[in-house]
């Protein structure tokens, strides 16, 4: 397989995988291109390489910066902005976990806490079923949050060791 074919396959695969992380396909494809680029790229280079519009390139680059996966670099003598991705895949994975936790788990925990305070007759079957369900869901989400928080704090070797112990 030639480099360009391998590069295209990697970019497409990373884009497909992105759905699992809550990232759009085009955002992941921009990320993939920056991951494998040895040098920082301008928005124009991203547009040209991925054959996307200026708006799409700029929006996805800004989103990747917001996620903490891509960084802006100013090159002396250049008026353009250049972008590069974190190359340490373990750091990338931890950053994605951290962002998903902030964007998904923290808001649902806040909502569940609010829902537990629902007013009504505590002897009513519907009220009790609602409170029980919210409490059970909160318990599961709390455990998931705890696990993700621990995973973020662990280094790669400790996490792999913990996973092996879990599956023994």
C-alpha positions as CSV (number, residue, x, y, z in Angstrom):
1,X,0.0,0.0,0.0
2,X,1.4,3.4,-0.9
3,X,1.5,6.3,1.6
4,X,-1.3,8.3,0.1
5,X,-3.7,5.3,0.1
6,X,-2.7,4.4,3.7
7,X,-3.1,8.1,4.8
8,X,-6.6,8.2,3.2
9,X,-7.6,5.0,4.9
10,X,-6.4,6.2,8.3
11,X,-8.2,9.5,7.9
12,X,-11.4,7.7,6.9
13,X,-11.1,5.1,9.8
14,X,-10.4,7.9,12.3
15,X,-13.5,9.7,11.0
16,X,-15.7,6.6,11.4
17,X,-14.3,5.9,14.9
18,X,-15.2,9.5,15.9
19,X,-18.9,8.7,16.3
20,X,-18.0,6.7,19.4
21,X,-16.4,9.7,21.0
22,X,-19.1,12.2,20.3
23,X,-17.1,14.0,17.6
24,X,-18.3,14.5,14.1
25,X,-16.7,12.6,11.2
26,X,-15.3,15.7,9.5
27,X,-13.9,17.0,12.8
28,X,-12.2,13.6,13.3
29,X,-10.8,13.7,9.8
30,X,-9.2,17.1,10.4
31,X,-7.8,15.7,13.7
32,X,-6.5,12.6,11.9
33,X,-4.7,14.7,9.2
34,X,-3.1,16.8,11.9
35,X,-2.1,13.7,13.9
36,X,-0.1,12.2,11.1
37,X,1.3,15.5,9.8
38,X,4.9,16.0,10.9
39,X,4.5,19.7,10.7
40,X,1.8,22.2,11.6
41,X,-0.7,22.9,8.8
42,X,-2.6,26.0,7.8
43,X,-6.3,26.0,7.4
44,X,-5.7,26.2,3.7
45,X,-3.6,23.1,3.7
46,X,-6.3,21.2,5.7
47,X,-8.9,22.4,3.2
48,X,-6.9,21.3,0.2
49,X,-5.8,17.9,1.6
50,X,-9.3,16.9,2.8
51,X,-11.2,18.7,0.0
52,X,-13.5,20.6,2.5
53,X,-14.7,24.2,2.5
54,X,-13.0,27.0,4.4
55,X,-15.9,27.2,6.7
56,X,-15.8,23.5,7.5
57,X,-12.0,23.6,8.1
58,X,-12.2,26.7,10.3
59,X,-15.1,25.4,12.3
60,X,-13.6,22.0,12.9
61,X,-10.2,23.4,13.8
62,X,-11.8,25.7,16.4
63,X,-13.9,22.8,17.8
64,X,-10.7,20.7,18.0
65,X,-9.0,23.5,19.9
66,X,-12.0,23.7,22.3
67,X,-11.7,19.9,22.9
68,X,-8.0,20.4,23.7
69,X,-6.9,18.1,20.9
70,X,-5.4,20.7,18.6
71,X,-3.3,23.8,19.2
72,X,-2.6,26.9,17.3
73,X,0.9,27.9,16.4
74,X,2.1,31.2,15.1
75,X,5.0,30.9,12.6
76,X,7.4,33.9,12.5
77,X,7.2,35.7,9.2
78,X,3.8,34.0,8.3
79,X,0.5,35.8,8.5
80,X,-1.4,32.5,8.5
81,X,-2.3,30.5,11.6
82,X,-0.9,27.0,11.8
83,X,-2.4,24.0,13.7
84,X,-0.9,20.9,15.2
85,X,-2.4,18.0,17.1
86,X,-1.2,16.3,20.3
87,X,0.7,13.3,19.1
88,X,0.7,11.3,22.3
89,X,-2.4,9.1,21.8
90,X,-2.7,8.3,25.5
91,X,-3.0,12.0,26.2
92,X,-5.5,12.3,23.3
93,X,-7.6,9.4,24.8
94,X,-7.5,11.0,28.3
95,X,-8.5,14.4,26.9
96,X,-11.4,12.9,25.0
97,X,-12.6,11.1,28.1
98,X,-12.3,14.3,30.2
99,X,-14.2,16.3,27.6
100,X,-17.0,13.7,27.3
101,X,-17.2,13.6,31.1
102,X,-17.6,17.4,31.2
103,X,-20.1,17.5,28.3
104,X,-22.2,14.5,29.1
105,X,-21.9,13.1,32.6
106,X,-21.6,16.3,34.6
107,X,-24.8,17.8,33.1
108,X,-26.8,14.5,33.6
109,X,-25.7,14.3,37.2
110,X,-26.9,17.9,37.8
111,X,-30.2,17.1,36.1
112,X,-30.7,13.9,38.2
113,X,-29.9,15.8,41.4
114,X,-32.6,18.3,40.4
115,X,-35.1,15.6,39.5
116,X,-34.7,13.9,42.9
117,X,-36.3,17.0,44.4
118,X,-39.6,16.4,42.6
119,X,-42.5,17.4,44.7
120,X,-45.4,15.1,45.3
121,X,-47.0,12.5,47.5
122,X,-44.3,10.1,48.5
123,X,-46.9,7.3,49.0
124,X,-48.1,7.7,45.3
125,X,-46.9,4.7,43.2
126,X,-45.9,6.9,40.2
127,X,-43.9,9.3,42.4
128,X,-42.1,6.5,44.2
129,X,-41.3,4.8,40.9
130,X,-40.0,8.0,39.5
131,X,-37.8,8.7,42.5
132,X,-36.5,5.1,42.6
133,X,-35.6,5.2,38.9
134,X,-33.9,8.6,39.1
135,X,-31.9,7.3,42.2
136,X,-30.9,4.1,40.4
137,X,-29.8,6.0,37.3
138,X,-27.9,8.4,39.4
139,X,-26.1,5.6,41.1
140,X,-25.0,4.1,37.8
141,X,-23.9,7.4,36.4
142,X,-22.0,8.2,39.6
143,X,-20.1,4.9,39.3
144,X,-19.3,5.6,35.6
145,X,-18.1,9.1,36.5
146,X,-15.9,7.7,39.3
147,X,-14.4,5.2,36.9
148,X,-13.7,7.8,34.2
149,X,-12.2,10.2,36.7
150,X,-9.9,7.4,37.9
151,X,-9.0,6.5,34.3
152,X,-8.0,10.1,33.6
153,X,-5.7,10.2,36.6
154,X,-4.0,6.8,35.9
155,X,-1.0,6.5,33.6
156,X,-1.1,4.1,30.7
157,X,0.6,1.2,32.5
158,X,-1.6,1.4,35.6
159,X,-4.8,1.4,33.5
160,X,-3.7,-1.5,31.3
161,X,-2.8,-3.4,34.5
162,X,-6.2,-2.6,36.1
163,X,-8.0,-3.8,33.0
164,X,-6.1,-7.1,32.9
165,X,-7.0,-7.7,36.5
166,X,-10.7,-6.9,35.7
167,X,-10.9,-9.5,32.9
168,X,-9.0,-12.3,34.7
